Amino acid sequence: MTTLTKVNRIFKTSHFLFIALILFFNQKLKAQEFIIGVEDVYYYPLFEFKTKRETYAKELLNKFAASRGYKFTYLPLPIKRFDKWLLEEKIDFKYPDSSRWYPDPSLKSKYTFSQPTIKLVAGTTVLKSFLKQNTSEFTSLGTLLGFYPTTWIEQIKSGDVKLYEDVSTKILVRQLLEKNVDGIDIEPSVISYYLKELGESSDIVTIDKRFRYDVYAFHFSTIKYPKVIKEFNEFLNTNKTLLSELNRKYNITDYKPYLQ
C-alpha cells in the first residue's frame, strides 16, 4: 500500500467520523429542545409570553435552560382544559402549575411537580375605602376568564356575589377603580403594575383580610421528563440569591406577612 493510499484512507475515515460526530451532536441538540405550555394571558410581572420583554417566569426558566444547555420554546395556550394540557397538547412541560389545582387524584398522580419557583398571595383586593363598609356589602367580584375564585364558590353559587370575568387584567383593575366591582381576585404584584400603568398608586388598594386569603406557589411540571424537574430543583436550591434578586427586580409582593 502506497503512502498516498494510506493518507486517502485516513482522510476518508476521519471524514466519516467527523460527519458521524456532527449527526450525533445534532441529535443531542434536538433532544435538548423542549416546548413549555404557558397560559395565554398578560400577567406581568409574573409571566407574559406573547411579547419579548422579560418577566419573572421567563427570566428564571431561561437561566435554568442556559445552565443545562437546553432550549425552551414557549407555547401560549388557552386556560380552558388547563389541567389536561400535558395529556392533550404536544408540550413537554407546563408553567405555572400546582398540584392543588387538580381535584382529581388520579390525574394529579401522573405529574411531576418541581419545588416552588415563587410564593404568592391569593386574596381579594379592594379599594381601601371599602374597608369602612360592612363585608355584607360585598356583592361583586372580578377575575380573569378561566381563573375561578375558589374562595368565593359558595357565595357565587348562592347568588350573594356576582362574578365578572374578563380576558384583560388591565380592564379588571380599571373596573375596580371605577367601583364597578367591589373586589378583584388577581395577584397583588400584577395589580400594582397595572395601577401604575393607569397612573394610580398601589396605596389605594389592599387585600381585604376580612375575607379568606392564602399563600400559594407556582411550580414547573411535566409527565415525560421527571429527570429535568430534578435538575430544575437542584438549580433552585443552588440559586437562592437569584430568586431573591428576581423578587426585587419585578417588585413581587412579599407573602410573609400573610402567613401570620
C-alpha positions in Angstrom: 0.0 0.0 0.0 1.5 3.3 -1.0 1.8 6.3 1.3 -0.8 8.2 -0.8 -3.3 5.4 -0.4 -2.8 5.3 3.4 -3.3 9.1 3.6 -6.5 8.8 1.5 -7.9 6.0 3.7 -7.1 8.0 6.9 -8.7 11.1 5.3 -11.8 9.2 4.4 -12.0 7.6 7.9 -11.6 10.9 9.6 -14.2 12.5 7.3 -16.6 9.7 8.1 -16.0 10.2 11.8 -16.4 13.9 11.5 -19.8 13.5 9.8 -20.9 10.9 12.3 -20.0 13.3 15.2 -22.0 16.1 13.6 -25.0 13.9 13.2 -24.6 12.7 16.8 -24.4 16.2 18.2 -27.3 17.4 16.1 -29.4 14.6 17.5 -28.3 15.6 21.0 -29.2 19.2 20.4 -32.7 18.3 19.2 -33.2 16.2 22.3 -32.4 19.3 24.4 -35.2 21.4 22.8 -38.4 21.5 24.9 -41.8 23.1 24.5 -43.2 24.7 27.5 -47.0 25.2 27.7 -47.9 28.6 29.2 -51.1 30.5 30.0 -52.2 32.7 27.2 -52.7 35.8 29.4 -50.9 39.0 30.1 -49.9 38.7 33.8 -46.9 40.9 34.1 -44.6 40.9 36.1 -45.2 37.2 36.8 -45.4 35.9 33.3 -46.3 37.1 29.8 -45.1 35.0 26.8 -46.5 36.8 23.7 -44.0 39.7 23.9 -40.3 39.7 24.1 -40.0 41.5 27.4 -38.6 39.7 30.4 -40.8 38.5 33.3 -40.1 36.7 36.5 -41.0 33.3 34.9 -39.3 33.8 31.6 -36.0 35.0 33.2 -35.9 32.2 35.7 -36.7 29.4 33.2 -34.3 30.8 30.6 -31.5 31.0 33.1 -32.1 27.3 34.1 -32.2 26.3 30.4 -28.9 28.1 29.7 -27.3 26.4 32.7 -28.1 22.9 31.2 -27.7 23.7 27.5 -31.5 23.3 26.9 -33.6 25.4 24.6 -37.1 26.3 25.8 -39.8 27.3 23.3 -42.9 28.8 25.0 -46.3 27.9 23.6 -49.2 30.1 24.9 -52.4 28.0 25.3 -55.9 28.9 26.4 -56.7 28.3 30.0 -59.6 26.1 29.1 -58.8 22.5 29.9 -55.6 23.7 31.7 -55.5 20.5 33.7 -55.3 18.4 30.5 -52.6 20.3 28.7 -49.8 17.7 29.3 -52.2 14.9 28.2 -53.7 16.5 25.1 -51.2 19.1 23.8 -47.8 18.4 22.2 -45.9 20.0 25.0 -43.1 18.8 27.4 -43.6 21.0 30.4 -46.2 23.4 31.9 -45.7 26.6 33.7 -47.1 27.8 36.1 -48.7 24.8 37.7 -49.6 23.4 41.1 -50.8 20.1 42.5 -53.5 21.9 44.3 -55.2 22.8 41.0 -56.0 19.2 40.3 -59.1 17.9 42.2 -58.8 14.5 40.5 -56.1 12.5 42.4 -55.7 10.0 39.5 -54.9 12.9 37.2 -52.6 14.6 39.7 -50.6 11.4 40.2 -49.4 11.5 36.5 -47.5 14.7 37.0 -44.1 15.5 38.5 -44.0 19.0 40.1 -41.0 21.0 40.9 -40.3 22.7 44.1 -41.9 26.2 44.4 -40.5 28.7 42.0 -42.2 31.6 43.7 -44.6 32.1 46.6 -47.6 34.4 46.1 -50.7 35.7 47.9 -54.2 34.7 46.9 -56.8 37.1 48.2 -59.4 39.6 47.3 -58.1 43.1 46.6 -60.4 46.1 47.3 -60.2 49.8 47.4 -59.0 50.9 50.8 -62.2 53.0 51.1 -64.2 49.7 51.1 -62.7 48.7 54.4 -65.1 51.2 56.0 -68.1 49.2 54.7 -69.6 46.0 56.1 -68.5 42.8 54.5 -72.1 42.0 53.7 -72.0 44.9 51.2 -69.5 42.9 49.1 -71.7 41.8 46.1 -69.4 41.7 43.0 -66.1 40.1 42.2 -63.9 40.4 39.1 -61.4 37.9 37.9 -59.6 36.7 34.7 -61.6 34.4 32.5 -60.6 30.9 33.4 -59.2 31.9 36.9 -62.0 30.6 39.0 -62.0 32.2 42.5 -62.2 29.1 44.7 -62.6 31.0 48.0 -65.9 32.5 46.7 -67.6 29.4 45.3 -70.4 29.2 47.8 -71.3 32.9 47.6 -71.2 32.8 43.8 -73.4 29.7 43.7 -75.9 31.2 46.1 -76.1 34.4 44.1 -74.8 36.6 47.0 -71.8 37.5 45.0 -71.9 38.2 41.3 -68.8 37.1 39.3 -67.5 39.3 36.4 -64.8 37.8 34.2 -62.6 39.4 31.6 -59.6 38.4 29.5 -57.8 41.7 30.3 -56.1 42.2 33.7 -55.9 45.9 33.0 -59.7 46.2 32.4 -60.4 44.4 35.6 -58.2 46.8 37.6 -60.0 49.7 35.9 -63.3 48.2 36.9 -62.2 48.1 40.5 -61.0 51.8 40.3 -64.4 52.8 38.9 -66.2 50.8 41.6 -68.0 48.6 39.0 -66.8 45.6 41.1 -66.2 45.5 44.9 -63.1 43.5 44.6 -60.8 41.5 42.2 -59.1 38.2 42.7 -55.7 38.9 40.9 -52.2 38.6 42.3 -51.3 41.9 44.0 -47.9 42.3 42.2 -49.9 42.2 38.9 -52.5 44.7 40.2 -49.7 47.1 41.3 -48.2 47.0 37.9 -51.4 47.8 36.1 -52.3 50.5 38.6 -49.0 52.2 37.7 -49.9 51.9 34.0 -53.2 53.6 34.8 -51.5 56.4 36.6 -52.7 55.3 40.1 -50.8 54.5 43.3 -50.9 51.0 44.7 -51.6 52.6 48.1 -55.2 53.0 47.2 -55.9 49.2 47.2 -55.3 46.4 49.7 -56.1 42.8 50.2 -59.1 42.7 52.5 -58.1 40.3 55.3 -61.7 40.1 56.4 -62.1 37.6 53.6 -60.3 34.4 53.2 -56.8 34.6 51.8 -54.0 32.2 51.3 -50.3 31.8 50.3 -49.6 29.5 47.4 -46.8 28.7 45.0 -46.1 28.3 41.3 -44.4 25.1 40.1 -42.8 23.7 36.9 -44.4 20.4 35.9 -44.1 17.5 33.4 -45.2 14.0 32.7 -42.4 12.9 30.4 -39.3 14.4 31.9 -39.0 14.0 35.7 -35.2 14.0 35.3 -35.3 17.6 34.1 -37.5 18.5 37.1 -34.9 17.1 39.3 -32.3 19.2 37.6 -34.5 22.2 38.0 -34.9 21.6 41.7 -31.1 21.5 42.0 -30.9 24.8 40.1 -33.4 26.4 42.6 -31.5 25.0 45.6 -28.2 26.4 44.4 -29.5 29.8 43.2 -31.4 31.3 46.2 -29.7 34.6 45.6 -31.1 34.7 42.0 -34.6 34.1 43.3 -34.3 37.0 45.8 -32.9 39.2 43.1 -35.9 38.4 40.8 -38.3 39.2 43.6 -36.8 42.6 44.0 -36.4 43.3 40.3 -40.0 42.5 39.5 -41.5 44.0 42.7 -43.2 40.8 43.8 -45.5 41.3 46.8 -44.0 39.8 50.0 -46.1 36.9 51.0 -44.6 36.5 54.5 -46.9 39.0 56.3 -49.9 36.9 55.2 -48.6 33.8 57.0 -49.3 35.4 60.4 
